[in-house]
């Protein structure tokens, strides 16, 4: 067995170990999540019981106090009352005292159980978060082992640069997969689950309320299916607008901004202005510039709550200039942190294109983003 075969065998063993570890982490995560949900339900019940016991304890304290007052009055008239009445007063006061003590003990136990559950929930939440992080890290390791290291080696000569390059690509892929999975789970998956549930109710509605009500339910289900289909198409479009390959940057931007304006239901006025000739660029450059405009406009709609957004694209033989102006809430550029992933991603894209990014924003006065990307003769061609 030569060195190459030995290395491949070692990598396969490592991949198998990593897969097994990932499955074990996933099992731990699922068991933890199940326990978390059970304890959450128990916590609600315990809190309800605590409130009930507190109310009963307050009432029992009032009764105990009244019995002690009555016993004190009887004691003062001890010489004038027969022993049976005195004994009854004493027994009644003692009974209320015992009942109060039992309730107080129940309240103490319930409070201790409540506090224990709350502490346990914090621990379980931390475990779930750690498990999620570990699954992502293990996936990165597995994908790195499963990648074609020889192809990466032809691109990057230095071993350290090779490792960093591979990990960056895989991490970006994992983040994108996670984002798409979250969008599908929160969007189409929820809508389809609702469609399934409502479709099961149609027969019941028909039997109980008649044909008209059933038809109305069918129309509602049809509307939900249309919404789900639109959401799926939006996710596909966000992943890769097919018009970008067929028509180029400018027509795709017009279509994207038009669709986005329709989605905002006239809450945001989005305009597009082209300066210069509509020209095709290299595919990679068109994708990068489209993503830059997409990120800037999405930030203006989702975070700045802008009422008007103006996108300008100026095409020149030597460069393309993109300007995105909005009248939203704006922000203090000095307060932007490293966790501002949208802006960080834009800066990284512009740096990769060897371009310039300038952001001018003030709280309450909107934001203006200017992006200048240099072009080479091989990257741009006028449409005929």
N, C-alpha and C positions, 0 to 999 in steps of 0.2 A: 504494500500500500504506500503510494507516494505521499509527499507532504500536502498536496492539494486535497487528496481524498481524505487524509487525516483531519485537515482543517474543516472540510465540509461535514465530516462526521461529528466533530466537536460542536460545530454550529447547530446541527440538527438536534443534538442532545440538549444544547442550551435552549433552543426554541421549544422543545418539548417541556423542559422544566419551567420555562416562562409561561407557557400555556396552562400548565397545571397550577402554577401559582396564581394566575389570573382567575381561573375557575374557583379556586379556594377563596380568594378575596371576594369574588362575586357572591359566593354562598354566604360568607360572613356578613356581607353588606345586606343581603336579602333577609337573613335571620334577624339582623339588627333592626332593619326597617319594620319587620313584622312585630317585633317586641315593642318598638317605638309606638306603632299605631295602637297596639293593645293597651300600653300604659297610658297613652293619651286618652283613650276611652275610659279607662279606670280612673284617671285623674278627674275627669269631668264628673263621674259618679261620686267620688270621694268629696269633691268640693261641694256638690249638692248636699251630701249627708252632713258635712261640716256645718253648712248654713242651717239645716234642719235641727241639728243638735244644739247649736247656739241659741236658736229660738226656744227650744224646749228647756234648755238650761236657764235662760232668763225667766221663763214662766215658773220653773221649779224653784228658782231662788226667791221669787216673789211669794210663792206658797210657803216655802220654808221660813221666810221671815215672818209671815203672818202667823204660822204655827208657833214660832218662838215667842212672838208677842202674846199670843193667847196663853201659852204655857206660863209666861211671866205673870199675867193677870191671875191665873189660877193659883200660882204659888203664893201670891200676896193674900189670897182668900183661902189659903189652905185649911185654916181652922174652921171655916164656915161651910166647906164643901165636903161631900162624902168621898171616900177613897176611890170609888169607881170612876167618878168624873175626873179626878186628878190623874188616875192611871190612863184614861182615854186620851186626855190632853198630852200626857207624856208620850204615849205610844204614837199618836198622830205626828207630833213634832219629830220624834225619832225616825218615823217612816219617811217623812219628807226629807230629812237630813240624809238618810241612806239613798233615797232616789236621786237627790242632788249629787251626792258623791259618785254614784254610778254614771250619771250623765256626764259629769266632769271628767271621769275616767275615759268614757267613750270619746268625748271631745278631744282629750289629750292623744289618744291612740289614733284617731282620724287625722289630727294635725300632723302627728309624726309620720303617718303613712303618706299624707299629701306631700310633706317636705321631702321624704325619701323618693317618691316618684318624680318630683321636680328635679332633684339632683340626678336621678338615674336618666331622665330624659336628656339632660345636658350632656351626660357622658355618652349616651347613645348617638346623639346628634354629632358629637365630635368624632365618634367612631365611623359614622356614615360618611362624613366629610373626608376623613382620612382614607377610607376605603375607596371613595370616588377618585381622589387624587392618585392613590396607588394604582388603580386600574388604568388610569390614563398614562402614568409613567411606565407601567408594565407593557401597555400597548405600544408605546414609543420604542421600548427596547425590542419587543418582538418584531415590529415592522422594520426596525433598523437591521436586525439579524436576518430578516427575510429579504432585504433589498439586494440589488445587484451592486455589490461593493466594487467590483471591477470597473463598472461604468462610471461610478463616482470617482474612482481613482484616476481615470483618464482626464477628468475635469479638474480635480484638485490634487496637487502633487504632495503637499505636506500632510502628514498623518493627522495632526491636530486640526488643520483646516478641513480635512476630509470628514472627520467626526462631527465637527460643528456644522458643516454644510448639510450632512445627512440628517442630523437631529433637527435642524431648523425646518427642513422640508417636511419631515414626518410630523413634527409638532404642529406645523401649519395645517397639514392634512387632518390631523386628529381634531384640531379646533374647528375646522370647517365641517367635519362630520358631526361633531357635537352640536354645532349651531343648526345644521340642517335637520338633525334628529329632533332637536328641541322645537324647531318651527313646525315640523310635521306632527309632532305629538300635541303641541298646543293648538294647531290649526286644523288641518284635514282630519287627523285621527279623532279629535273631539267632535267635529262636525259629523263624521261618519258614524260615530257611536250614538250621537243624537238621532241621526236618521234611522239607524237600526232600532233604537228604542221606540221611536214614534211609528215606525212601520208595523211594529208588533201591536200597537194600540189601535191601528186602523180598523181591524175586525171588531174589536170591542166597541169602538165608537159607532161603527155601522149597526151593531146589534142593539146598542143602547139609545142612540140618537138619530139613527136613520141615514139615508143615502146622502142627503145634503151635507150633514156634518162630516161624514166619511170623505166625501169629495173635497171638502175644505181642508181636511187633514192631509189628503193626498197632495193638494196644491202646496201646502206648507212644507211637506217632505220634499217635493220637487224643488222648491226654492232653496231648501237646505242643501240639496245635492248640487244645485247650480253654484251656491256659495263655496262649497267644498271644491268643486272643479276649478273655480276661479282662483282659489287659494293655492291649489296644486300648480296651476299654470304660473302663478306669481312666483312660487318657489323655484320652478324650473327656469323662469326668466331671470331671476336673481342669480341663479347658478351660472348661467351662460346664455345671454340673449342671442338666439339664432340669427337674428337680423344683423348682428355685428359682423358675422362672416359673409353674409350675402350682400348687404347694402353698405356697410361701413359705419364709421363713428357718427357722423352728423345725422343721418336718418334714424339711427338707433337711439341717439339722444333725444331727438324730437318725439319718437314714439314712447320712450320711457317716461319723459317728462309729461307728455299728454296723458298717459295711463295713470301716473301718480296724481295728477291734478284731478282726474275723475275719481280716484280712490278717496281723496280728501273731501269729496262731496261739496265742492265750491268753497270750502273753508280757507283754501290757500290758492292765491293767484300765481301760477307758475308760467313764466315766459321764457322763450328761447330766442336768442339773436345770433345770427351768423355773420361774421365780418370776414370778407375774403371769399375764396372759391371753396366749394365742397370738394375735398380731395381725399383719396384713400391713403392710409399709412400702412406700415407693416402690421401684421396681425397682433403681435405682442404689444406694440405701442398703442394700437386702438383699444385693446382690452384694458391696458393700464390707465389710459386717460379716461375711458368710460367709468372705471371703478372709482377714480378720483372724484369725478362729478357726482356719481351715485352716492358716495360717502358724504360729501359736502351737503348735498340736497337732503338726504335722509336726516342728517343732523339738524338741518334747519327746520324740517317738518316735525320731527319727533321730539327734539330737545328745545329748540329755540321758539317753537310754537309761532312760526312766522306766518303772516298774513299774505305777504308777497315775496316771491323769489324770482330773481332775474338771472338767467344763465347766459353768458356770452362766450362764444368761441371764435377766436381770431386765427385764421389759417394763413401762414406765410411759408415761403419756401424754406426758410431757415429755422422756424420755430412755430409752435402752436401755443396760444395763450388762452387760458380758461379763467373766467371771472364769475364768481357766484356771489351775488349780493342778496341779503335777506333783511327784513325789518323786524326780526325777532327780538328776544329778550337780551341777546348778547351775553358776553362774559368778560371777566378780567383775565387777560392773557397771562398775567403774572401769577394767577392762582391756578393755572392749568397744571395738574399733577401728572406723574408718570402713569397713573391709572386711566388717563384719558386715551383709551385704546384707539378710538376713531382717529383722532389727530395724529397719534403715533403712527398708525398704519399709513395715513396720507403722507406723512413726512418720509417714511421708509420707501414708499412707492416713488415719490419724487426724487429721492436720493438715488434710487436704483436707475432712474431715467436721466440722472445727472442734470436735473432741472432745479428750479427755484420755487419755493412756496412762501407766500407772505400772507399773514392773517392779521386783519385790522378789525378789532371788535371792542366795544364798550358796553357795559351793562346798561340795558334799556335803550340802546341805540343801534342794534342790529350788528351784523357781521359781514365783512367783505373778505373773500378769499381769492387770491390771485396765484395762478399756477402757470409757470412758463417752462415748456419742455423743448429742448433743442432738437432739431431734425437734421438728418443727413439726406443727401440726394437719393439714396437708395430706400429711404423710409417714406417718401411721399410722392404721390403721382396724381395729377389732375384727372378727374373723371372725364370721359369722352361721351 
